[in-house]
């Protein structure tokens, strides 16, 4: 489903989450699991968008700071020093490896920090609207805009992210 235009798919299953006051969504097919915010080990020389590495049941996973990747303001400090606010969504992305004319596809795990996981929902084609651009959001990261409930309340709107465009540059480094 990730290769198709979401606005033409009869039903899409989405995980809705909040990052820096922005409601976003990713296709459920790309979500491997949702974990409490995990402490990361910083990678020397990594770009600032990379929070670091975490060990998820023996697999090292690169974690991206969601607010940095989306160009949002930093989150507020957790109330307690040891409290880790938010969640880490572990996403499974497909990437192409081209070597010696052979095109192989592999799957890569990557973590994405969010302030809050809001909902998981199935949306129909009437709920999603294709958008070329939105104020304050890089247009290459937007697949569609959706609405969580009936009515014209701005708080119910969410952006369906192009996860490959958002996290692809991190995978290539």
Buried (B, 14 or more C-beta within 10 A) or exposed (E): EBEEEBBEBEEBBBBBBBBBEBBBBBBBEBBBEBBEBBEBEEBEEBEEBBBBBBEBEEEEBBBBBBBBBBEBEEBEEEEEEEEEBBBBBBBBBEBEEEEEEEEEEEEBBBBBBBBEBBEBBEBEBEBBBEBEEBEEBBEEBBBBBBBBEEEEEEEEBBBBBBBBBBBEEBEEE
